[in-house]
């Protein structure tokens, strides 16, 4: 069951990041919007979980940084 949940969250991560990119590319949302940062941050977390579970560390580390950038951007939105 744990593996199935990780798989689902990994797919969510991929879809969320692509959706965020699509929405910004077609001017539906802006890169400084809360929704963009939430999609990027939660999407990156999904990829981190799957990557580390599969011992595939390069995409995991990349997406940890991606998540941190999203968190800082969300913090900036509220300040």
C-alpha positions as CSV (number, residue, x, y, z in Angstrom):
1,X,0.0,0.0,0.0
2,X,2.9,2.4,0.8
3,X,4.4,1.8,-2.6
4,X,1.1,2.5,-4.3
5,X,0.7,5.8,-2.4
6,X,4.2,6.9,-3.4
7,X,3.5,6.0,-7.0
8,X,0.3,8.1,-6.9
9,X,2.1,11.1,-5.3
10,X,4.9,10.8,-7.8
11,X,2.4,11.0,-10.7
12,X,0.8,14.0,-8.9
13,X,4.2,15.7,-8.7
14,X,4.8,15.3,-12.4
15,X,1.3,16.5,-13.4
16,X,1.5,19.5,-10.9
17,X,4.8,20.8,-12.2
18,X,3.7,20.4,-15.8
19,X,0.4,22.1,-15.1
20,X,2.1,25.0,-13.3
21,X,4.4,25.4,-16.4
22,X,1.5,25.2,-18.8
23,X,-0.6,27.8,-16.8
24,X,2.3,30.3,-16.7
25,X,3.3,29.7,-20.3
26,X,-0.2,30.5,-21.5
27,X,-0.7,33.5,-19.1
28,X,-3.5,31.8,-17.1
29,X,-1.6,32.5,-13.9
30,X,1.6,34.4,-13.1
31,X,4.9,33.1,-11.9
32,X,4.4,35.1,-8.7
33,X,1.0,33.7,-7.9
34,X,0.4,31.5,-4.9
35,X,-1.1,28.7,-7.1
36,X,2.0,28.5,-9.2
37,X,4.2,28.2,-6.2
38,X,1.9,25.6,-4.5
39,X,1.8,23.5,-7.7
40,X,5.6,23.7,-8.0
41,X,6.3,23.0,-4.4
42,X,3.9,20.1,-3.9
43,X,4.8,18.7,-7.3
44,X,8.5,18.8,-6.4
45,X,7.8,17.0,-3.1
46,X,6.1,14.2,-4.9
47,X,9.1,13.7,-7.1
48,X,11.4,13.9,-4.0
49,X,9.5,11.1,-2.3
50,X,9.5,8.8,-5.3
51,X,13.2,9.5,-6.1
52,X,14.5,8.8,-2.7
53,X,12.3,5.7,-2.4
54,X,13.8,4.4,-5.6
55,X,17.3,5.5,-4.5
56,X,17.5,7.9,-7.5
57,X,19.1,10.8,-5.8
58,X,19.8,13.3,-8.5
59,X,16.2,14.2,-9.3
60,X,15.5,14.0,-5.5
61,X,18.1,16.6,-4.7
62,X,17.0,18.8,-7.6
63,X,13.4,18.8,-6.4
64,X,14.4,19.5,-2.8
65,X,15.9,22.7,-4.1
66,X,12.8,23.3,-6.3
67,X,10.6,22.9,-3.1
68,X,12.8,25.3,-1.1
69,X,12.5,27.9,-3.9
70,X,8.7,27.5,-3.9
71,X,8.6,27.8,-0.1
72,X,10.7,31.0,-0.1
73,X,8.5,32.4,-2.9
74,X,5.3,31.6,-0.9
75,X,6.8,33.3,2.2
76,X,7.6,36.3,0.0
77,X,4.0,36.4,-1.2
78,X,2.7,36.8,2.4
79,X,5.3,39.4,3.5
